Amino acid sequence: MAALPFKSPYSRQIALWVLRAFSTAKAYRFITADIAKFLGLPKDIDRGAIAKLSSTLGGILRELESTGEPTGLPSHVTENISRLARMCRLNVTEQAILQYLVCDRIHPVLIDTRISLRAFDPPANTAAHFSRVLNVPRKAVANALMHNGRLMRYCLVKNEMNGAYESFEFLLFHIARDIFQKDFNPEHILRHFGVYSPSPNLGLADYPHLKPDLDLLLPYLKKSISSKKRGVNMLFYGAPGTGKSQLARVLGQEAGIPVFELATEDTDGDSILPASRLDAIQTAQMVLHDRHTLLVFDEAEDIFSSAPTERSVVMERKGWFNRMLETHRLPIVWISNSINSLD
């Protein structure tokens, strides 16, 4: 066989993943021209001749797996993913899946592979597919992709159903792109989910009408923080401009902890979908799990409001939402202009 065209450990790693993904013979016919070029296939290869194509690609795969040439991501990317995995306390299989899905967001050949395989009869077992591609035990993959697993719970990975086809993707392209930068800091992913609040312009004295409530709320918040109590939720509601956001900042200042406001717009200035804002709570909890922080979820009415023909985001995810309210680690202030849509 001619010398393989892969000149770096990274290109060999991508080739391994792609060839394993297409290792079912009938799937080879869906290889695109760009994938074929990356794999070093001749331009005139007959993609309709399944047996011949299967033999050719099978030979490339066997040579890659037996040559002893190193495979893997650039060293700084591997370290960045390892740092993120340590922060999320991921096991070996979860980290392998994360590594693959991060690259799947970045590398055009992996993107083409994912899209092409959707045209093929989808694998009956998603865990079996990832097990084959990553060369890890199927049971470990199935456990890693469970809805209550760390990858899904921390909203690093999302799954979507398109007919009978279930696909898994790394949640945010922006974070995948950051991971490929040499100056990546796992805590910087928070920039995609919100900002730390500035010091408040008001103080407790500016809320005399709320003094009885604050005399209860502030000690409760401080005690909850010191005891690491889970499921602490506070609701501030009222007309716009009445100082709800300022009060949340005052609470944080009085309790001696920073206040992190979850974003309502992304870094491009576009509105973030309500479901994505809920996911951001989980990601913020993951990044900030080892420190005291007060989370603020403004415009909460967006997740509770329903339309005549659609249920609200909370109603669509009611079981998950109730569990999250009861178990989240960091205290949350929910801010809404109205409570008419609350259950």
C-alpha atoms as one frame of an Amber mdcrd trajectory, in Angstrom:
protein
   0.000   0.000   0.000   1.223   3.528  -0.768   2.515   5.696   2.029  -0.267
   7.189   4.095  -0.875  10.936   3.569  -1.198  11.784   7.263   1.786  13.861
   8.357   0.997  14.604  11.997  -0.349  12.740  15.047  -3.442  14.968  14.846
  -4.245  14.113  11.217  -3.701  10.411  11.972  -6.058  10.676  14.950  -8.779
  12.296  12.832  -8.279   9.645  10.136  -8.646   6.850  12.706 -11.908   8.300
  13.975 -13.278   8.819  10.463 -12.351   5.344   9.222 -13.827   3.685  12.293
 -17.003   5.738  11.887 -17.381   4.468   8.310 -16.240   0.941   9.105 -19.673
  -0.508   8.320 -19.265  -1.455   4.670 -22.534   0.035   3.440 -21.656   3.396
   4.988 -18.644   3.858   2.701 -20.826   5.009  -0.182 -21.643   8.165   1.795
 -18.036   9.350   1.959 -17.892  12.842   0.433 -15.240  14.130  -1.949 -13.617
  16.160   0.845 -13.440  13.123   3.151 -12.016  11.007   0.316  -9.372  13.635
  -0.397  -8.387  13.782   3.288  -8.025   9.991   3.361  -5.821  10.045   0.257
  -8.235   8.165  -1.987  -7.725   8.508  -5.750 -10.104  10.892  -7.480 -11.387
   8.196  -9.812 -12.273   5.657  -7.126 -15.640   4.020  -7.686 -17.660   4.729
  -4.586 -20.391   2.486  -5.953 -18.113  -0.552  -5.797 -18.700  -1.210  -2.127
 -16.482  -4.267  -1.813 -13.483  -2.558  -3.420 -13.928   0.654  -1.431 -14.418
  -1.291   1.785 -11.222  -3.213   1.132  -9.252  -0.039   0.374 -10.391   1.835
   3.467 -10.110  -1.231   5.648  -6.495  -1.517   4.559  -5.808   2.122   5.471
  -7.413   1.602   8.882  -5.387  -1.543   9.585  -2.181   0.206   8.560  -2.955
   3.191  10.799  -3.684   0.945  13.754  -0.570  -1.189  13.278   2.071   1.245
  12.077   3.083   2.434  15.524   3.045   6.060  14.397   1.787   8.352  17.181
  -1.781   9.642  17.109  -3.429  12.321  19.191  -4.358  15.966  19.444  -1.866
  18.833  19.684  -0.290  18.717  23.140  -1.798  22.019  24.304  -5.288  20.877
  23.239  -4.866  17.597  25.113  -3.798  19.506  28.221  -6.699  21.967  27.884
  -9.223  19.147  27.667  -7.555  17.403  30.606  -7.867  20.569  32.692 -11.532
  20.901  31.799 -12.048  17.202  32.561 -10.380  17.544  35.975 -12.578  20.512
  36.791 -15.664  18.474  35.867 -14.324  15.325  37.540 -14.753  13.283  34.342
 -13.614   9.687  34.148 -11.439   8.288  31.339 -14.359   7.386  29.055 -16.134
  10.717  29.584 -12.896  12.521  28.756 -12.441  10.459  25.575 -15.972  11.346
  24.432 -15.423  14.996  25.308 -12.177  15.046  23.328 -13.881  13.574  20.266
 -16.898  15.880  20.404 -14.731  18.986  20.849 -12.842  18.060  17.665 -16.139
  17.234  15.987 -17.100  20.879  16.462 -13.845  22.143  14.928 -12.458  19.778
  12.300 -14.264  20.002   8.908 -13.691  16.318   8.057 -15.318  15.197  11.315
 -18.200  17.589  10.665 -18.626  16.122   7.159 -18.491  12.628   8.629 -21.250
  13.381  11.126 -23.457  14.909   8.434 -22.773  12.083   5.967 -23.627   9.370
   8.460 -27.033  10.961   8.970 -27.785   9.996   5.365 -26.872   6.399   6.186
 -29.134   4.118   8.194 -28.245   5.373  11.682 -26.521   2.995  14.079 -29.042
   1.061  16.120 -26.995   1.714  19.217 -25.317   5.072  19.734 -23.099   3.630
  22.441 -21.902   0.959  20.024 -21.027   3.639  17.469 -18.938   5.692  19.929
 -17.417   2.503  21.316 -16.193   1.548  17.843 -14.929   5.021  16.952 -13.138
   5.632  20.267 -12.132   2.013  20.905 -13.547   2.014  24.443 -15.998  -0.435
  26.088 -19.615  -0.030  25.028 -21.000  -0.207  28.558 -18.689   2.599  29.688
 -19.873   4.752  26.765 -23.530   4.052  27.544 -22.991   5.113  31.162 -21.131
   8.271  30.101 -23.960   9.343  27.779 -26.769   8.846  30.284 -28.957  11.889
  30.928 -27.873  12.032  34.557 -24.193  11.578  33.676 -21.657  14.344  34.159
 -21.366  15.214  30.460 -25.087  15.878  30.192 -25.598  17.181  33.731 -22.937
  19.853  33.309 -24.333  20.663  29.841 -20.995  20.009  28.160 -22.782  17.708
  25.726 -26.289  17.796  24.313 -28.217  15.162  22.405 -30.816  15.680  19.722
 -33.264  13.359  18.046 -33.765  13.746  14.292 -36.327  11.114  13.489 -34.724
   7.838  14.537 -31.251   9.348  14.579 -29.793  10.377  17.930 -26.783  12.668
  17.772 -24.514  14.028  20.472 -22.653  17.324  20.183 -20.343  19.403  22.335
 -22.605  22.211  23.495 -20.839  25.391  22.372 -18.668  26.059  19.340 -17.156
  29.069  21.102 -15.788  26.899  23.908 -14.512  24.250  21.492 -12.673  27.001
  19.641 -11.230  28.321  22.912  -9.937  24.873  23.840  -7.748  24.925  20.725
  -6.050  28.129  21.913  -2.772  27.904  23.842  -3.899  30.450  26.443  -7.097
  28.556  27.320  -8.297  28.832  30.912 -11.246  26.583  31.850 -12.747  29.369
  33.941 -12.923  31.554  30.836 -15.856  29.492  29.594 -17.923  31.515  32.050
 -17.596  34.459  29.662 -20.042  32.661  27.395 -22.627  32.323  30.165 -22.584
  35.602  32.078 -20.561  38.212  33.936 -19.539  38.987  37.480 -21.608  41.898
  38.738 -20.036  45.232  39.607 -20.421  46.599  43.117 -23.983  47.777  43.794
 -24.920  51.430  43.596 -27.398  50.964  46.454 -27.266  49.500  49.954 -29.572
  47.874  52.504 -30.654  51.316  53.697 -32.226  51.937  50.289 -34.720  49.143
  50.883 -36.452  50.154  54.161 -39.766  48.769  52.940 -38.156  45.314  52.674
 -36.412  45.370  56.051 -38.528  42.603  57.677 -37.866  40.321  54.698 -34.174
  41.164  54.484 -33.746  40.607  58.226 -34.738  37.005  57.521 -33.189  36.581
  54.087 -29.651  37.793  54.736 -28.939  35.552  57.773 -30.495  32.645  55.874
 -28.208  33.270  52.904 -25.094  33.540  55.085 -25.990  30.357  56.969 -26.687
  28.523  53.714 -23.297  29.530  52.341 -21.358  28.500  55.455 -23.169  25.153
  55.675 -23.030  24.532  51.894 -26.774  24.011  51.848 -28.145  22.809  48.490
 -31.260  24.040  46.743 -31.265  27.657  47.966 -33.595  29.758  45.785 -34.829
  33.331  46.207 -37.425  35.029  44.010 -37.440  38.807  43.470 -40.358  40.109
  41.446 -41.831  43.498  40.646 -42.136  46.138  37.959 -39.052  47.036  35.885
 -36.793  49.652  37.458 -37.643  48.904  41.079 -34.105  47.786  42.004 -34.360
  43.994  41.867 -30.942  43.474  40.249 -29.356  45.998  42.602 -30.829  44.164
  45.573 -29.248  40.901  44.402 -25.875  42.672  44.246 -26.447  44.149  47.692
 -27.146  40.677  49.072 -23.919  39.357  47.607 -21.945  42.264  49.006 -23.481
  41.878  52.477 -22.851  38.131  52.415 -19.271  38.704  51.290 -19.480  36.664
  48.075 -19.288  37.607  44.364 -22.456  37.788  42.298 -22.519  36.118  38.885
 -25.314  37.278  36.555 -26.282  34.742  33.926 -26.383  36.297  30.473 -29.515
  37.045  28.481 -27.476  37.744  25.305 -24.489  35.969  23.779 -21.160  37.585
  22.935 -22.545  38.618  19.531 -25.461  40.487  21.134 -28.083  37.910  20.130
 -30.703  36.774  22.632 -29.966  33.444  24.295 -32.803  30.942  24.117 -34.508
  30.308  27.481 -33.568  26.603  27.421 -29.931  27.512  26.853 -30.055  29.946
  29.768 -31.246  27.117  32.010 -28.369  24.970  30.764 -26.010  27.804  31.666
 -26.983  27.366  35.329 -25.584  23.865  35.262 -22.391  24.938  33.532 -21.862
  27.809  35.981 -22.428  25.409  38.881 -19.787  23.113  37.377 -17.170  25.837
  36.919 -17.832  27.487  40.278 -18.408  24.316  42.288 -15.520  24.937  44.686
 -16.216  28.558  45.599 -18.966  30.630  47.182 -20.903  32.550  44.524 -24.424
  33.936  44.251 -26.023  33.270  40.847 -28.579  35.692  39.438 -31.079  34.602
  36.778 -32.748  37.753  35.438 -35.825  37.832  33.181 -36.977  34.540  34.658
 -40.417  35.072  33.157 -38.914  33.895  29.839 -38.610  30.326  31.081 -42.016
  30.231  32.793 -44.160  31.910  30.146 -46.050  29.717  27.694 -47.746  30.435
  24.379 -51.260  29.347  23.333 -49.815  26.426  21.358 -46.612  25.793  23.294
 -45.715  24.849  26.835 -43.128  26.883  28.693 -39.518  25.750  28.891 -40.003
  24.841  32.540 -43.090  22.764  31.786 -41.217  20.953  29.024 -38.488  20.085
  31.520 -40.479  20.063  34.729 -38.933  16.968  36.310 -35.411  18.152  35.541
 -36.200  21.684  36.717 -37.645  20.525  40.034 -34.609  18.340  40.710 -32.304
  21.217  39.823 -34.125  23.563  42.235 -33.722  21.050  45.038 -30.105  19.999
  44.458 -28.054  22.845  42.932 -24.982  23.799  44.954 -24.888  27.583  44.573
 -27.662  29.902  45.803 -29.724  31.445  43.007 -31.719  34.668  42.887 -34.510
  34.435  40.315 -35.646  37.859  39.076 -38.923  38.391  37.241 -41.114  41.343
  36.357 -44.207  39.197  36.894 -45.171  35.974  38.644 -48.392  35.443  36.685
 -46.886  32.519  34.740 -45.403  30.717  37.743 -46.869  27.392  38.792
